[in-house]
Amino acid sequence: MMAKSRVPHIRTGIYDAEEMTAMRNAIDAVCSELGVRRTDRKTRERVAGHVMRSWADGRRMPLNLVQAGLDGVTRLDA
């Protein structure tokens, strides 16, 4: 049984090193673009949740991952 993460409808999975790198790169790109500091865990977790959801839904191209992260943050800021 998989543990639930803090983001609704996302379950934590087991990812290999390449998958983790792809998601981490997208998260870092989004946070860098938006000026989100590494110490802002709440926003980074929100971005990560949306990137992970995109990955789980099969949208795994870097641009799709970055767009998902941006959409997650901008949707809440609107």
N, CA, C and O atoms as a Tinker XYZ file with bonds, in Angstrom:
   312  protein
     1  N      0.844000   -1.175000    0.000000    73     2
     2  CA     0.000000    0.000000    0.000000    64     1     3
     3  C      0.891000    1.240000    0.000000    63     2     4     5
     4  O      1.874000    1.307000    0.738000    81     3
     5  N      0.544000    2.208000   -0.823000    73     3     6
     6  CA     1.341000    3.424000   -0.944000    64     5     7
     7  C      0.828000    4.482000    0.029000    63     6     8     9
     8  O     -0.375000    4.595000    0.265000    81     7
     9  N      1.745000    5.246000    0.582000    73     7    10
    10  CA     1.369000    6.325000    1.501000    64     9    11
    11  C      0.880000    7.529000    0.712000    63    10    12    13
    12  O      1.357000    7.802000   -0.389000    81    11
    13  N     -0.075000    8.241000    1.288000    73    11    14
    14  CA    -0.580000    9.447000    0.626000    64    13    15
    15  C      0.376000   10.600000    0.863000    63    14    16    17
    16  O      0.988000   10.710000    1.925000    81    15
    17  N      0.495000   11.453000   -0.134000    73    15    18
    18  CA     1.299000   12.657000    0.022000    64    17    19
    19  C      0.388000   13.791000    0.467000    63    18    20    21
    20  O     -0.812000   13.590000    0.655000    81    19
    21  N      0.948000   14.973000    0.635000    73    19    22
    22  CA     0.175000   16.128000    1.066000    64    21    23
    23  C     -0.682000   16.710000   -0.050000    63    22    24    25
    24  O     -1.616000   17.464000    0.224000    81    23
    25  N     -0.390000   16.381000   -1.280000    73    23    26
    26  CA    -1.153000   16.906000   -2.401000    64    25    27
    27  C     -2.315000   15.954000   -2.663000    63    26    28    29
    28  O     -2.102000   14.756000   -2.849000    81    27
    29  N     -3.555000   16.479000   -2.679000    73    27    30
    30  CA    -4.712000   15.600000   -2.892000    64    29    31
    31  C     -4.616000   14.827000   -4.204000    63    30    32    33
    32  O     -4.122000   15.347000   -5.205000    81    31
    33  N     -5.084000   13.605000   -4.193000    73    31    34
    34  CA    -5.169000   12.744000   -5.360000    64    33    35
    35  C     -3.815000   12.299000   -5.897000    63    34    36    37
    36  O     -3.732000   11.793000   -7.016000    81    35
    37  N     -2.771000   12.477000   -5.130000    73    35    38
    38  CA    -1.447000   12.015000   -5.544000    64    37    39
    39  C     -0.993000   10.970000   -4.533000    63    38    40    41
    40  O     -1.111000   11.163000   -3.323000    81    39
    41  N     -0.489000    9.896000   -5.033000    73    39    42
    42  CA     0.096000    8.891000   -4.141000    64    41    43
    43  C      1.599000    8.887000   -4.376000    63    42    44    45
    44  O      2.072000    9.036000   -5.502000    81    43
    45  N      2.322000    8.717000   -3.303000    73    43    46
    46  CA     3.769000    8.668000   -3.455000    64    45    47
    47  C      4.123000    7.393000   -4.182000    63    46    48    49
    48  O      3.559000    6.329000   -3.929000    81    47
    49  N      5.056000    7.522000   -5.078000    73    47    50
    50  CA     5.477000    6.371000   -5.850000    64    49    51
    51  C      6.951000    6.120000   -5.678000    63    50    52    53
    52  O      7.644000    6.829000   -4.948000    81    51
    53  N      7.409000    5.119000   -6.352000    73    51    54
    54  CA     8.833000    4.815000   -6.364000    64    53    55
    55  C      9.335000    5.205000   -7.740000    63    54    56    57
    56  O      8.851000    4.704000   -8.755000    81    55
    57  N     10.302000    6.096000   -7.766000    73    55    58
    58  CA    10.838000    6.614000   -9.015000    64    57    59
    59  C     12.310000    6.261000   -9.114000    63    58    60    61
    60  O     13.018000    6.204000   -8.109000    81    59
    61  N     12.767000    6.023000  -10.346000    73    59    62
    62  CA    14.192000    5.767000  -10.510000    64    61    63
    63  C     14.938000    7.101000  -10.583000    63    62    64    65
    64  O     14.322000    8.167000  -10.587000    81    63
    65  N     16.247000    7.030000  -10.639000    73    63    66
    66  CA    17.080000    8.231000  -10.592000    64    65    67
    67  C     16.793000    9.181000  -11.753000    63    66    68    69
    68  O     16.768000   10.397000  -11.561000    81    67
    69  N     16.579000    8.645000  -12.944000    73    67    70
    70  CA    16.293000    9.502000  -14.100000    64    69    71
    71  C     14.951000   10.212000  -13.949000    63    70    72    73
    72  O     14.829000   11.386000  -14.297000    81    71
    73  N     13.952000    9.512000  -13.438000    73    71    74
    74  CA    12.637000   10.126000  -13.229000    64    73    75
    75  C     12.716000   11.227000  -12.177000    63    74    76    77
    76  O     12.149000   12.307000  -12.347000    81    75
    77  N     13.418000   10.943000  -11.101000    73    75    78
    78  CA    13.582000   11.950000  -10.046000    64    77    79
    79  C     14.314000   13.178000  -10.575000    63    78    80    81
    80  O     13.954000   14.308000  -10.244000    81    79
    81  N     15.333000   12.960000  -11.392000    73    79    82
    82  CA    16.085000   14.071000  -11.965000    64    81    83
    83  C     15.196000   14.906000  -12.870000    63    82    84    85
    84  O     15.247000   16.135000  -12.814000    81    83
    85  N     14.383000   14.267000  -13.702000    73    83    86
    86  CA    13.480000   14.991000  -14.605000    64    85    87
    87  C     12.496000   15.847000  -13.807000    63    86    88    89
    88  O     12.272000   17.012000  -14.136000    81    87
    89  N     11.915000   15.273000  -12.769000    73    87    90
    90  CA    10.955000   16.031000  -11.959000    64    89    91
    91  C     11.654000   17.141000  -11.178000    63    90    92    93
    92  O     11.144000   18.258000  -11.092000    81    91
    93  N     12.806000   16.839000  -10.616000    73    91    94
    94  CA    13.549000   17.847000   -9.853000    64    93    95
    95  C     13.965000   19.015000  -10.751000    63    94    96    97
    96  O     13.898000   20.171000  -10.335000    81    95
    97  N     14.395000   18.716000  -11.982000    73    95    98
    98  CA    14.760000   19.778000  -12.919000    64    97    99
    99  C     13.571000   20.681000  -13.227000    63    98   100   101
   100  O     13.718000   21.901000  -13.296000    81    99
   101  N     12.403000   20.091000  -13.412000    73    99   102
   102  CA    11.198000   20.883000  -13.687000    64   101   103
   103  C     10.833000   21.740000  -12.482000    63   102   104   105
   104  O     10.491000   22.912000  -12.633000    81   103
   105  N     10.903000   21.167000  -11.304000    73   103   106
   106  CA    10.583000   21.913000  -10.080000    64   105   107
   107  C     11.559000   23.068000   -9.910000    63   106   108   109
   108  O     11.147000   24.189000   -9.611000    81   107
   109  N     12.835000   22.807000  -10.097000    73   107   110
   110  CA    13.846000   23.860000   -9.978000    64   109   111
   111  C     13.640000   24.953000  -11.020000    63   110   112   113
   112  O     13.811000   26.135000  -10.719000    81   111
   113  N     13.270000   24.564000  -12.261000    73   111   114
   114  CA    13.044000   25.551000  -13.316000    64   113   115
   115  C     11.870000   26.456000  -12.981000    63   114   116   117
   116  O     11.950000   27.672000  -13.157000    81   115
   117  N     10.787000   25.872000  -12.502000    73   115   118
   118  CA     9.606000   26.660000  -12.127000    64   117   119
   119  C      9.943000   27.602000  -10.981000    63   118   120   121
   120  O      9.637000   28.793000  -11.037000    81   119
   121  N     10.565000   27.071000   -9.958000    73   119   122
   122  CA    10.885000   27.887000   -8.783000    64   121   123
   123  C     11.872000   28.990000   -9.131000    63   122   124   125
   124  O     11.761000   30.103000   -8.616000    81   123
   125  N     12.828000   28.701000   -9.990000    73   123   126
   126  CA    13.775000   29.719000  -10.412000    64   125   127
   127  C     13.068000   30.823000  -11.192000    63   126   128   129
   128  O     13.302000   32.007000  -10.952000    81   127
   129  N     12.216000   30.435000  -12.114000    73   127   130
   130  CA    11.479000   31.406000  -12.933000    64   129   131
   131  C     10.602000   32.318000  -12.076000    63   130   132   133
   132  O     10.463000   33.507000  -12.363000    81   131
   133  N     10.017000   31.753000  -11.026000    73   131   134
   134  CA     9.100000   32.520000  -10.179000    64   133   135
   135  C      9.794000   33.167000   -8.982000    63   134   136   137
   136  O      9.160000   33.880000   -8.203000    81   135
   137  N     11.088000   32.920000   -8.837000    73   135   138
   138  CA    11.822000   33.495000   -7.712000    64   137   139
   139  C     11.486000   32.863000   -6.376000    63   138   140   141
   140  O     11.572000   33.516000   -5.336000    81   139
   141  N     11.100000   31.589000   -6.400000    73   139   142
   142  CA    10.766000   30.867000   -5.172000    64   141   143
   143  C     12.062000   30.387000   -4.535000    63   142   144   145
   144  O     12.851000   29.685000   -5.167000    81   143
   145  N     12.274000   30.761000   -3.303000    73   143   146
   146  CA    13.503000   30.370000   -2.600000    64   145   147
   147  C     13.459000   28.916000   -2.166000    63   146   148   149
   148  O     12.387000   28.340000   -1.978000    81   147
   149  N     14.631000   28.333000   -2.011000    73   147   150
   150  CA    14.716000   26.943000   -1.543000    64   149   151
   151  C     14.127000   26.781000   -0.146000    63   150   152   153
   152  O     13.703000   25.687000    0.226000    81   151
   153  N     14.098000   27.845000    0.616000    73   151   154
   154  CA    13.554000   27.772000    1.976000    64   153   155
   155  C     12.028000   27.863000    1.997000    63   154   156   157
   156  O     11.420000   27.640000    3.044000    81   155
   157  N     11.399000   28.184000    0.872000    73   155   158
   158  CA     9.932000   28.277000    0.794000    64   157   159
   159  C      9.363000   26.890000    0.503000    63   158   160   161
   160  O      8.982000   26.581000   -0.626000    81   159
   161  N      9.316000   26.073000    1.533000    73   159   162
   162  CA     8.901000   24.677000    1.366000    64   161   163
   163  C      7.460000   24.548000    0.900000    63   162   164   165
   164  O      7.148000   23.671000    0.094000    81   163
   165  N      6.587000   25.400000    1.389000    73   163   166
   166  CA     5.166000   25.296000    1.036000    64   165   167
   167  C      4.970000   25.457000   -0.474000    63   166   168   169
   168  O      4.292000   24.647000   -1.106000    81   167
   169  N      5.557000   26.489000   -1.040000    73   167   170
   170  CA     5.406000   26.724000   -2.475000    64   169   171
   171  C      6.110000   25.643000   -3.281000    63   170   172   173
   172  O      5.573000   25.164000   -4.279000    81   171
   173  N      7.306000   25.256000   -2.854000    73   171   174
   174  CA     8.037000   24.208000   -3.571000    64   173   175
   175  C      7.264000   22.889000   -3.539000    63   174   176   177
   176  O      7.247000   22.162000   -4.533000    81   175
   177  N      6.632000   22.574000   -2.424000    73   175   178
   178  CA     5.831000   21.348000   -2.339000    64   177   179
   179  C      4.611000   21.433000   -3.250000    63   178   180   181
   180  O      4.215000   20.432000   -3.848000    81   179
   181  N      4.017000   22.607000   -3.360000    73   179   182
   182  CA     2.876000   22.800000   -4.258000    64   181   183
   183  C      3.312000   22.568000   -5.704000    63   182   184   185
   184  O      2.639000   21.866000   -6.459000    81   183
   185  N      4.432000   23.160000   -6.077000    73   183   186
   186  CA     4.970000   22.968000   -7.429000    64   185   187
   187  C      5.265000   21.483000   -7.655000    63   186   188   189
   188  O      4.891000   20.919000   -8.683000    81   187
   189  N      5.926000   20.864000   -6.702000    73   187   190
   190  CA     6.283000   19.446000   -6.824000    64   189   191
   191  C      5.044000   18.578000   -6.986000    63   190   192   193
   192  O      5.047000   17.638000   -7.782000    81   191
   193  N      4.001000   18.876000   -6.253000    73   191   194
   194  CA     2.774000   18.097000   -6.359000    64   193   195
   195  C      2.177000   18.143000   -7.753000    63   194   196   197
   196  O      1.716000   17.128000   -8.275000    81   195
   197  N      2.187000   19.314000   -8.348000    73   195   198
   198  CA     1.634000   19.448000   -9.697000    64   197   199
   199  C      2.533000   18.787000  -10.735000    63   198   200   201
   200  O      2.043000   18.204000  -11.702000    81   199
   201  N      3.833000   18.876000  -10.540000    73   199   202
   202  CA     4.766000   18.192000  -11.440000    64   201   203
   203  C      4.569000   16.680000  -11.326000    63   202   204   205
   204  O      4.547000   15.978000  -12.337000    81   203
   205  N      4.427000   16.183000  -10.113000    73   203   206
   206  CA     4.228000   14.750000   -9.908000    64   205   207
   207  C      2.899000   14.284000  -10.504000    63   206   208   209
   208  O      2.817000   13.186000  -11.054000    81   207
   209  N      1.871000   15.106000  -10.396000    73   207   210
   210  CA     0.575000   14.754000  -10.986000    64   209   211
   211  C      0.712000   14.650000  -12.505000    63   210   212   213
   212  O      0.174000   13.730000  -13.120000    81   211
   213  N      1.435000   15.596000  -13.105000    73   211   214
   214  CA     1.656000   15.555000  -14.546000    64   213   215
   215  C      2.379000   14.258000  -14.925000    63   214   216   217
   216  O      2.018000   13.597000  -15.899000    81   215
   217  N      3.393000   13.909000  -14.151000    73   215   218
   218  CA     4.156000   12.677000  -14.395000    64   217   219
   219  C      3.231000   11.465000  -14.302000    63   218   220   221
   220  O      3.256000   10.590000  -15.167000    81   219
   221  N      2.424000   11.421000  -13.260000    73   219   222
   222  CA     1.524000   10.286000  -13.050000    64   221   223
   223  C      0.487000   10.174000  -14.167000    63   222   224   225
   224  O      0.053000    9.074000  -14.509000    81   223
   225  N      0.096000   11.312000  -14.731000    73   223   226
   226  CA    -0.887000   11.325000  -15.819000    64   225   227
   227  C     -0.265000   11.017000  -17.173000    63   226   228   229
   228  O     -0.974000   10.952000  -18.178000    81   227
   229  N      1.062000   10.824000  -17.214000    73   227   230
   230  CA     1.738000   10.471000  -18.448000    64   229   231
   231  C      2.285000   11.656000  -19.236000    63   230   232   233
   232  O      2.859000   11.476000  -20.309000    81   231
   233  N      2.110000   12.859000  -18.712000    73   231   234
   234  CA     2.652000   14.056000  -19.372000    64   233   235
   235  C      4.049000   14.291000  -18.802000    63   234   236   237
   236  O      4.220000   15.006000  -17.815000    81   235
   237  N      5.046000   13.675000  -19.445000    73   235   238
   238  CA     6.394000   13.618000  -18.869000    64   237   239
   239  C      7.456000   14.396000  -19.628000    63   238   240   241
   240  O      8.617000   14.401000  -19.220000    81   239
   241  N      7.095000   15.041000  -20.702000    73   239   242
   242  CA     8.065000   15.867000  -21.427000    64   241   243
   243  C      8.421000   17.052000  -20.531000    63   242   244   245
   244  O      7.564000   17.553000  -19.803000    81   243
   245  N      9.671000   17.505000  -20.575000    73   243   246
   246  CA    10.071000   18.605000  -19.688000    64   245   247
   247  C      9.150000   19.824000  -19.747000    63   246   248   249
   248  O      8.835000   20.411000  -18.711000    81   247
   249  N      8.722000   20.206000  -20.937000    73   247   250
   250  CA     7.843000   21.361000  -21.056000    64   249   251
   251  C      6.503000   21.125000  -20.360000    63   250   252   253
   252  O      5.951000   22.038000  -19.746000    81   251
   253  N      5.976000   19.892000  -20.457000    73   251   254
   254  CA     4.725000   19.567000  -19.774000    64   253   255
   255  C      4.884000   19.629000  -18.263000    63   254   256   257
   256  O      3.995000   20.111000  -17.560000    81   255
   257  N      6.009000   19.146000  -17.764000    73   255   258
   258  CA     6.254000   19.168000  -16.325000    64   257   259
   259  C      6.372000   20.596000  -15.813000    63   258   260   261
   260  O      5.806000   20.936000  -14.774000    81   259
   261  N      7.102000   21.425000  -16.537000    73   259   262
   262  CA     7.267000   22.825000  -16.137000    64   261   263
   263  C      5.919000   23.546000  -16.192000    63   262   264   265
   264  O      5.576000   24.299000  -15.280000    81   263
   265  N      5.161000   23.315000  -17.260000    73   263   266
   266  CA     3.853000   23.969000  -17.383000    64   265   267
   267  C      2.926000   23.565000  -16.237000    63   266   268   269
   268  O      2.198000   24.401000  -15.703000    81   267
   269  N      2.951000   22.302000  -15.866000    73   267   270
   270  CA     2.123000   21.842000  -14.754000    64   269   271
   271  C      2.517000   22.549000  -13.457000    63   270   272   273
   272  O      1.655000   22.959000  -12.680000    81   271
   273  N      3.807000   22.687000  -13.234000    73   271   274
   274  CA     4.274000   23.386000  -12.034000    64   273   275
   275  C      3.863000   24.841000  -12.032000    63   274   276   277
   276  O      3.426000   25.362000  -11.006000    81   275
   277  N      3.999000   25.512000  -13.182000    73   275   278
   278  CA     3.594000   26.914000  -13.292000    64   277   279
   279  C      2.096000   27.061000  -13.098000    63   278   280   281
   280  O      1.643000   27.966000  -12.397000    81   279
   281  N      1.327000   26.177000  -13.715000    73   279   282
   282  CA    -0.131000   26.244000  -13.582000    64   281   283
   283  C     -0.566000   26.085000  -12.134000    63   282   284   285
   284  O     -1.497000   26.753000  -11.685000    81   283
   285  N      0.097000   25.215000  -11.411000    73   283   286
   286  CA    -0.259000   24.978000  -10.014000    64   285   287
   287  C     -0.049000   26.199000   -9.151000    63   286   288   289
   288  O     -0.848000   26.465000   -8.254000    81   287
   289  N      0.993000   26.935000   -9.398000    73   287   290
   290  CA     1.288000   28.125000   -8.589000    64   289   291
   291  C      0.433000   29.305000   -9.030000    63   290   292   293
   292  O     -0.135000   30.004000   -8.192000    81   291
   293  N      0.336000   29.531000  -10.330000    73   291   294
   294  CA    -0.409000   30.687000  -10.814000    64   293   295
   295  C     -1.902000   30.529000  -10.561000    63   294   296   297
   296  O     -2.597000   31.525000  -10.363000    81   295
   297  N     -2.404000   29.311000  -10.562000    73   295   298
   298  CA    -3.820000   29.074000  -10.293000    64   297   299
   299  C     -4.178000   29.509000   -8.874000    63   298   300   301
   300  O     -5.259000   30.049000   -8.640000    81   299
   301  N     -3.280000   29.275000   -7.942000    73   299   302
   302  CA    -3.546000   29.643000   -6.549000    64   301   303
   303  C     -3.323000   31.133000   -6.301000    63   302   304   305
   304  O     -3.890000   31.702000   -5.368000    81   303
   305  N     -2.503000   31.759000   -7.134000    73   303   306
   306  CA    -2.233000   33.197000   -6.966000    64   305   307
   307  C     -3.308000   34.068000   -7.577000    63   306   308   309
   308  O     -3.401000   35.254000   -7.260000    81   307
   309  N     -4.123000   33.495000   -8.454000    73   307   310
   310  CA    -5.147000   34.280000   -9.160000    64   309   311
   311  C     -6.289000   34.669000   -8.254000    63   310   312
   312  O     -7.230000   35.330000   -8.695000    81   311
